Every structure is written in structure tokens, then in C-alpha cells.
Amino acid sequence: MSDLLGRAQNLASGVLAAGTGGLAGWRAAYRAASFRGAAFKVVDHTADDGRRVAEFEFPLRDKGFTEDLGRSTQRWRITGYVIGDDYFTDRDALVEACGASNEPGTLVHPFLGEKQARCVSVSYRESNKEGRFCTFDLVFVDAGQEASPTERNDTLGQVISTAKRVMKLAKTAYAIVTAARGDLLGFAQGVLLGFASDLVSDLTDGLLALPLYDVLGIVAAIEDLADNPFTDPDSVAGDLTAPYLAVVDADPLPVDALDDGVAIVSRSDAEPAAEPFQVLVTAAALPVPFSADATEQAALVSAHGLAMDAAVVAAAQAASQAAWPSADAALAARDSLMDLIEARSDAAADAGQDALFAGWRALAAAVQADLTDRAAQLPRIAAYALPGVLPAAALAQRLYGGAGQADALVALNGVPHPLFMPAEGRMLRDG
């Protein structure tokens, strides 16, 4: 009889020899092993755990450097068997459970309990010397997250969550400054109503040029600002930022919540186009109005700062929600947005608003990660050159092997008519 079979029998006899007293200890927690419902006996197991560490060594230095890369994937190696006159059935069931599905399955580990795992290796042995018996060497790894890191590391959700936090900090900072200087409120109504007219001009003029874009929410928010008596700094802060935030809130994306509180925002097929981002970027460059009266100017500067905060926050959300046509467009939006965020974070630092400054830095990191990740998944702009002018459909057929990209070529090259594409122009190319 083989050593493995002997160990299995010794294990069984040890359980019996322990008697009822042993059930009060570790044997009480011992469970019958199975994977995806396919049962098997276990002789022994080993487990791997720990952390992944990158090791660096440098010339002329006695000590190196290590960098933590996160926890290692848990791995379990199990030696087991099936036995009996009909062991063929149990053998086939276990082999099928290990290799038939690409989805994680439930591993009932006799010592560790239930685990969601994948079987990465299964090998088994049978011999004429030992009938009624099949031994297995099984390797399982922890299934980890329910989806891939790309799917669950939701960079858009991070942008949305961080943007909302920055907006809350900006409103609080404005209210504190305004409340501390009560003389600002006495002049606020006339000054801010004039400032509101600039909001109307910047936002509605830009958005009305966009096809099928509903500006009613923005107009309603500006009307609320005009009706505000300007006696409550918190109320003014809300109304002053609402026109900008309404641009991205007009067609909200579906939001679910993760356990850690980070919003997961799904990019659907109905993603908004990039134009609202461009309108918000333009609005974020609105210069500070000037007043000869020092108190009125202080009110204008304070209101202007909060409005620009709202414009940049809204632009960050619009950039992450937009369906960028190419990696080049996404990266250009990222760079212009990073400049705006840097300007607002500098303003917060100059004003001594440390919490707001930290919020802007967090938003910069979230925007950088989101748009860089999105750009990596988008085609790049490349040049094409042909002997003569072609219709868009024929050009798409020649460049892509099909006419499906004809409209994209027309838009990318800005031609007046799709029948006359230039001999030299721009195309989208993967990678």
C-alpha cells in the first residue's frame, strides 16, 4: 500500500481514536472537503500568504530598498483522494469541477472553511496496484475581487466622489470668509446680481450652441441666485455654484455605492459628448470683475473664487463623463484640466485654506488617473495620405476595411461634405 494511502488511513484512525473529547477542539471545526460540490478526502495541505515586495539593490550601497506592492494572492495546495468501488464517478466530478468553468467556485477547505477560489492546477494518479483509489494534487488561488482591477478600480467614481468633496470644502471656505467680514453682505446683492448676469452669458451662450442640450436647469439655478436675498453665506454659496454644477447634473449617470463608500459610476452608451467640458473650461477663465469700491471688490473676488471653483469641479466631472473620440483628445483635456486645478489649488494655498488645498490635490490625482487610463483604451490620431480625393465611405473602406468609420473621418478632418475627403488628413488608429 502506498505511503499516501497509509497516511490517509492513519488520519482516519486518528480521528476515531480522538473520541468525543476531540470534538471539543479543532476537529469540531473540521469540514468535509469539496469544490463546486464535488467531494474529496484530504490528507494534508499547504498554504501561501504574505505580501509582494519589490527589491532594489544599488551600486556602492550596503543596503538596498524595498517597496511594498500589496498583499500576495492566497494559494492553497491540497493533497487529496477519492476512494470506493464507484470512485470513477467522484474522480470525474472533481476533474470537471476544476476545469470546466472560467468562473470562481466555492472551495470547502477542511481546515479553513469556505473560500471563493479558482483551481489553477489539478493532477491525479491511479495504478493497478491500488484499486478503488485515485489521488489528487490540487492547487487553488483566492478568487479575489468579483471583477478585474480595471473594472473595479473605478477611476470615474473616484473623480465624482472627490469632486463633490472639493465642492463642499469650497462652499465652506467661502461661507467662513464672508461671514467673518459682515460688510461684504451689505454690498453682495447688487454686486452678485451683476456677476450672475455674466454667468448667464458664459454658460447659456455656450450651451445653447450645443444640439439638444437642455439648459433649463442652468437657467433655473441662475434665477435662484437672482432671487437670493444674500443674507446667508451658505445659501449664497449654494446658489452661486449651482449653475456650473447643473451642467454635469443635467443628465446624471447611474450611480451605485461600494462598501467603502466610493461611488461607482457606470459609463453607458449614452455618454455625453465633450462639448460641455469645453464650455466649462471657458467659463473657468472668467476674469474677476472690477469695482472701485474696496468692499465691493472684496465681495467680487470672494464670489469669483467660488464660482471658478465650481466651474473647475464641474469641468473635472464633465471630462471624466465625456465620450472622447481619441486618446489625443482625452490627454489634451487632462492637461488643460490639470492647469485649472493647479491654479485653484494655488489660490487655496495663498488664502490659507489647507483643507481645500488638500482636496484640490486629491482631485488632481483622481483626474490624472482617470483620463490617463481612458486614453490608454482609445485610438490615437494618425496621418494618412492617398493619391486623390475620395468619398468618406470609400476612404473608410480603404483605411479600415469597412465604411463604419466614415462619420468619424468627416468629424476628425472637419470637411464640409463627406463626398470630398482630402487626399491627406487624419485618421484614428488603435495603439
C-alpha positions, 0 to 999 in steps of 0.5 A, a space after each residue: 500500500 502506498 505511503 499516501 494511502 497509509 497516511 490517509 488511513 492513519 488520519 482516519 484512525 486518528 480521528 476515531 481514536 480522538 473520541 468525543 473529547 476531540 470534538 471539543 477542539 479543532 476537529 469540531 471545526 473540521 469540514 468535509 472537503 469539496 469544490 463546486 460540490 464535488 467531494 474529496 478526502 484530504 490528507 494534508 495541505 499547504 498554504 501561501 500568504 504574505 505580501 509582494 515586495 519589490 527589491 532594489 539593490 544599488 551600486 556602492 550601497 550596503 543596503 538596498 530598498 524595498 517597496 511594498 506592492 500589496 498583499 500576495 494572492 492566497 494559494 492553497 495546495 491540497 493533497 487529496 483522494 477519492 476512494 470506493 468501488 464507484 470512485 470513477 464517478 467522484 474522480 470525474 466530478 472533481 476533474 470537471 469541477 476544476 476545469 470546466 468553468 472560467 468562473 470562481 467556485 466555492 472551495 470547502 477547505 477542511 481546515 479553513 472553511 469556505 473560500 471563493 477560489 479558482 483551481 489553477 492546477 489539478 493532477 491525479 494518479 491511479 495504478 493497478 496496484 491500488 484499486 478503488 483509489 485515485 489521488 489528487 494534487 490540487 492547487 487553488 488561488 483566492 478568487 479575489 475581487 468579483 471583477 478585474 482591477 480595471 473594472 473595479 478600480 473605478 477611476 470615474 467614481 473616484 473623480 465624482 466622489 472627490 469632486 463633490 468633496 472639493 465642492 463642499 470644502 469650497 462652499 465652506 471656505 467661502 461661507 467662513 470668509 464672508 461671514 467673518 467680514 459682515 460688510 461684504 453682505 451689505 454690498 453682495 446683492 447688487 454686486 452678485 446680481 451683476 456677476 450672475 448676469 455674466 454667468 448667464 452669458 458664459 454658460 447659456 451662450 455656450 450651451 445653447 450652441 450645443 444640439 439638444 442640450 437642455 439648459 433649463 436647469 442652468 437657467 433655473 439655478 441662475 434665477 435662484 441666485 437672482 432671487 437670493 436675498 444674500 443674507 446667508 453665506 451658505 445659501 449664497 454659496 449654494 446658489 452661486 455654484 449651482 449653475 456650473 454644477 447643473 451642467 454635469 447634473 443635467 443628465 446624471 449617470 447611474 450611480 451605485 455605492 461600494 462598501 467603502 463608500 466610493 461611488 461607482 459610476 457606470 459609463 453607458 452608451 449614452 455618454 455625453 459628448 465633450 462639448 460641455 467640458 469645453 464650455 466649462 473650461 471657458 467659463 473657468 477663465 472668467 476674469 474677476 470683475 472690477 469695482 472701485 469700491 474696496 468692499 465691493 471688490 472684496 465681495 467680487 473676488 470672494 464670489 469669483 473664487 467660488 464660482 471658478 471653483 465650481 466651474 473647475 469641479 464641474 469641468 473635472 466631472 464633465 471630462 471624466 463623463 465625456 465620450 472622447 473620440 481619441 486618446 489625443 483628445 482625452 490627454 489634451 483635456 487632462 492637461 488643460 484640466 490639470 492647469 485649472 486645478 493647479 491654479 485653484 489649488 494655488 489660490 487655496 494655498 495663498 488664502 490659507 485654506 489647507 483643507 481645500 488645498 488638500 482636496 484640490 490635490 486629491 482631485 488632481 490625482 483622481 483626474 490624472 488617473 482617470 483620463 490617463 487610463 481612458 486614453 490608454 483604451 482609445 485610438 490615437 490620431 494618425 496621418 494618412 495620405 492617398 493619391 486623390 480625393 475620395 468619398 468618406 465611405 470609400 476612404 473608410 473602406 480603404 483605411 479600415 476595411 469597412 465604411 463604419 468609420 466614415 462619420 468619424 473621418 468627416 468629424 476628425 478632418 472637419 470637411 464640409 461634405 463627406 463626398 470630398 475627403 482630402 487626399 491627406 488628413 487624419 485618421 484614428 488608429 488603435 495603439 
